[in-house]
């Protein structure tokens, strides 16, 4: 069964709430209406009610049964302001917090998650990744065992499902960052019933080339194995050695991961972002994400090039990771 279909049935039984800060975007509205109609989860839209309803009407979308929250009139804003000030620990005063939460929908939505008024957040259809990540880092923060957030994309076509990271957040990760990303992404895979086989990617396979970039991936692989000794992780591997059994037999015959990998850790953001988009656009794979791994709550980002289906599927994935 398709991954989304499996997750959909799981989420349906739990009736979770997801906030969409971009409530006036037609793609968000279409996905939210579908999620509500199919009784998968409880979508909550952020925006001025008249603006949300006008966009919906202009695009033939029925939002009659959807909850809409306007930060300017939100009845529990005083509570959010107080908790935001507390969370920022002297970095913002009450007036600044009120202005931020009233005028920035991502901060408002993230505070709803932080105060457990909703279970998760999906944004990014009209905002940059930074606009989604920044309030998440300031309010929800990373889990104690992690130092950074990493963006993971789920690539799927039919029964094939692969995880690519980091394609959305860290520009030039260190060896420690790469090791952390490998462990995070393996944990994400397990949440979706995938037994992770993690390939640490490079332009070199097992020492076939020499450079600082190769050394970094070799060190990252060593660190990942030390931090997660039970994890099937190996590198450095070129993509063909990681993915193609015949190539793996030639280039890395002793590896338990080569030729079998389903989780791919890229050496930097450029490689990860280009890689997932090549697979998506040329390979015909559907891409979901980026999932923001390492946070204390499920807050996930959309590509600004997303469509309604992308929003719908990321919402289901977000609910499944609560």
C-alpha positions in Angstrom: 0.0 0.0 0.0 1.2 3.5 -0.8 2.9 5.3 2.2 0.3 8.1 2.3 -2.6 5.7 2.3 -1.0 3.8 5.2 -0.4 7.1 7.2 -3.9 8.4 6.3 -5.6 5.4 8.0 -3.3 5.8 11.0 -4.0 9.6 11.4 -7.7 9.2 10.9 -8.0 7.1 14.0 -6.4 9.9 16.1 -8.1 13.1 14.9 -5.1 15.4 15.3 -5.0 19.2 14.7 -2.7 20.9 12.2 -2.4 24.7 12.0 -1.8 26.3 8.5 -0.5 29.9 9.0 -1.0 30.7 5.3 -4.8 30.6 5.4 -5.3 32.8 2.4 -3.4 30.7 -0.1 -5.6 28.7 -2.4 -3.4 25.6 -2.3 -3.6 25.6 1.5 -7.4 26.1 1.4 -7.9 23.3 -1.1 -5.8 20.8 0.9 -7.4 21.8 4.2 -10.9 21.5 2.8 -10.1 18.0 1.5 -8.5 16.9 4.8 -11.6 18.1 6.7 -14.1 16.5 4.2 -12.3 13.2 4.3 -12.2 13.4 8.1 -8.5 12.7 8.2 -7.5 15.5 10.7 -8.6 18.9 12.0 -7.1 21.7 9.9 -7.0 25.1 11.5 -6.4 28.2 9.2 -4.8 31.4 10.3 -5.8 34.7 8.7 -8.5 37.4 8.6 -11.8 35.5 8.2 -13.0 37.8 5.4 -9.8 37.3 3.5 -9.8 33.6 3.9 -13.4 33.2 2.9 -12.9 35.6 -0.1 -10.0 33.5 -1.4 -12.0 30.3 -0.9 -15.1 31.7 -2.7 -12.9 33.0 -5.6 -11.5 29.5 -6.1 -14.7 27.5 -5.4 -13.5 26.0 -2.2 -15.9 25.3 0.7 -14.4 26.3 4.0 -17.7 26.3 5.9 -16.6 23.7 8.4 -13.0 24.9 8.8 -11.8 26.8 11.9 -10.2 30.1 11.2 -8.1 32.0 13.7 -7.3 35.7 13.3 -4.4 36.8 15.4 -5.8 40.3 15.7 -9.0 39.0 17.5 -7.7 35.8 19.0 -9.3 35.6 22.5 -6.3 33.8 24.2 -3.6 36.2 22.8 -2.7 37.4 26.3 -1.7 33.9 27.2 0.4 33.4 24.1 2.1 36.8 24.6 3.1 35.9 28.2 4.4 32.5 27.2 6.3 33.9 24.3 8.0 36.5 26.5 8.9 33.7 29.0 10.2 31.5 26.2 12.4 34.2 24.8 14.0 34.9 28.2 14.4 38.6 28.1 15.0 38.9 24.3 11.6 40.5 23.7 9.2 42.5 25.9 5.4 42.2 26.1 4.8 44.9 23.5 7.2 43.4 21.0 5.8 39.9 21.6 2.3 41.1 21.0 3.3 42.9 17.8 5.2 39.8 16.6 2.4 37.4 17.3 -0.3 39.6 15.8 1.6 40.4 12.6 3.7 37.3 11.9 1.5 34.2 11.2 4.3 31.8 11.5 5.2 33.0 15.0 1.5 32.9 15.9 1.1 29.4 14.6 4.3 28.2 16.3 3.0 29.5 19.6 -0.2 27.5 19.1 2.0 24.4 18.8 4.1 25.3 21.8 1.1 25.8 24.0 -0.4 22.4 22.8 -3.5 24.1 21.3 -2.6 22.3 18.1 -0.5 19.3 17.4 1.6 20.5 14.5 2.2 23.1 11.9 2.6 23.2 8.1 3.9 26.4 6.4 6.1 27.5 3.5 3.7 27.8 0.6 4.3 31.6 0.5 7.1 31.9 3.1 10.7 31.0 2.9 12.2 28.1 4.8 13.8 30.6 7.1 10.4 32.1 7.9 9.3 28.7 9.1 12.4 27.6 10.8 13.2 30.8 12.7 10.1 30.8 15.1 10.4 27.0 15.5 14.0 27.4 16.8 13.1 30.3 19.0 10.0 28.9 20.5 9.8 25.1 20.1 13.6 24.6 20.0 15.6 21.5 19.2 15.5 18.2 21.2 18.1 18.0 23.9 20.1 15.4 22.0 20.4 17.5 18.9 22.3 20.7 18.1 20.6 21.5 14.8 17.5 21.0 12.7 17.9 19.2 9.4 15.5 19.1 6.4 14.4 15.7 5.1 12.6 15.0 1.9 10.5 11.8 1.3 10.8 10.7 -2.3 8.3 8.1 -3.4 7.0 6.4 -6.6 4.8 3.4 -6.3 6.3 1.1 -3.7 9.6 2.9 -3.7 10.3 5.2 -0.8 13.6 7.0 -0.1 14.7 9.7 2.3 17.1 12.5 1.3 18.7 14.9 3.8 19.6 17.7 4.2 17.9 19.4 1.3 16.5 22.5 3.0 18.3 23.9 6.0 22.1 23.5 6.6 24.3 25.2 4.0 27.7 23.7 4.8 27.3 21.0 7.6 30.3 19.8 9.6 31.1 16.2 10.1 29.2 16.4 13.4 26.2 17.9 11.7 26.2 15.2 9.0 26.4 12.4 11.6 23.5 14.0 13.5 21.5 14.3 10.3 22.1 10.7 9.5 20.7 9.6 12.9 17.8 12.0 12.7 16.8 10.8 9.2 17.1 7.1 10.3 14.7 7.8 13.1 12.3 9.5 10.7 12.4 6.5 8.4 11.5 4.2 11.3 8.4 6.3 12.1 7.2 5.4 8.6 7.9 1.7 8.9 11.1 1.8 6.9 14.2 -0.1 8.0 16.9 2.5 7.4 20.0 1.7 5.4 22.0 5.0 5.5 24.4 6.0 2.8 26.8 9.0 3.5 27.2 10.4 0.0 30.3 11.8 -1.6 32.0 12.0 -5.0 34.3 9.2 -3.6 33.7 5.6 -2.6 35.7 4.2 0.2 38.8 6.3 -0.4 38.7 6.4 -4.2 39.4 10.1 -4.1 41.1 12.4 -1.6 40.1 15.9 -0.5 38.8 17.8 2.6 35.2 17.2 1.4 35.8 13.4 1.3 37.5 13.4 4.7 34.5 15.2 6.2 32.1 12.5 5.0 34.5 9.8 6.3 34.6 11.5 9.7 30.8 11.9 9.7 30.4 8.2 9.0 32.7 7.3 11.9 30.8 9.6 14.3 27.4 8.2 13.2 28.6 4.7 13.8 29.9 5.6 17.3 26.7 7.5 18.3 24.3 4.9 16.8 26.2 1.5 16.8 23.1 -0.4 15.9 22.4 1.7 12.8 23.2 0.4 9.3 25.2 3.4 8.0 28.2 3.4 5.7 30.3 5.8 3.7 31.7 7.5 2.0 29.7 6.3 -1.0 29.0 7.6 -4.5 25.3 7.5 -5.3 25.7 4.7 -7.8 27.6 2.6 -5.2 24.9 3.3 -2.6 22.0 2.5 -4.9 23.0 0.0 -7.6 23.8 -3.6 -6.3 26.1 -4.3 -9.3 28.1 -1.1 -8.8 28.2 -1.8 -5.0 29.7 -5.2 -5.7 32.6 -3.6 -7.5 33.2 -0.5 -5.4 32.2 -1.5 -1.9 31.8 -5.3 -1.7 32.1 -5.5 2.1 29.5 -2.8 2.8 26.1 -3.8 4.4 24.6 -0.6 3.0 26.1 -0.2 -0.5 23.6 -1.2 -3.2 20.7 -1.3 -0.6 20.5 2.3 0.7 17.1 3.9 1.2 18.3 6.9 3.3 20.8 9.3 1.6 22.8 11.9 3.5 24.2 14.6 1.2 27.5 16.4 2.0 26.0 19.9 1.7 22.8 21.8 1.1 23.5 22.4 -2.6 23.9 18.7 -3.3 20.9 17.7 -1.3 18.6 20.3 -2.8 19.7 19.7 -6.4 19.6 15.9 -5.8 16.0 15.7 -4.6 14.8 18.0 -7.3 16.5 15.9 -10.0 14.8 12.8 -8.7 11.5 14.6 -8.4 11.5 16.2 -11.8 13.4 13.8 -14.0 12.7 10.6 -12.1 9.0 11.2 -11.6 9.1 10.8 -7.9 6.7 12.7 -5.6 8.6 14.8 -3.0 7.2 15.5 0.4 8.9 18.0 2.7 11.2 19.2 3.9 10.4 17.7 7.3 12.2 19.7 9.9 13.9 17.0 12.0 15.2 17.5 15.5 12.5 19.8 16.8 10.5 19.2 20.0 7.3 19.4 18.0 6.3 18.5 14.4 6.7 21.8 12.4 7.2 21.2 8.7 8.0 23.3 5.6 6.6 23.4 2.1 8.4 24.4 -1.1 7.0 27.6 -2.5 6.6 25.6 -5.7 4.2 23.2 -4.0 0.7 22.2 -5.2 -2.4 21.4 -3.3 -1.5 17.7 -3.2 1.9 18.5 -1.7 0.2 20.4 1.1 -2.3 17.6 1.7 0.4 14.9 1.9 2.7 16.9 4.1 -0.1 17.6 6.6 -0.8 13.8 6.8 3.0 13.1 7.3 3.1 15.9 10.0 0.2 14.4 11.9 1.7 10.9 11.7 4.9 12.1 13.4 3.1 13.7 16.4 
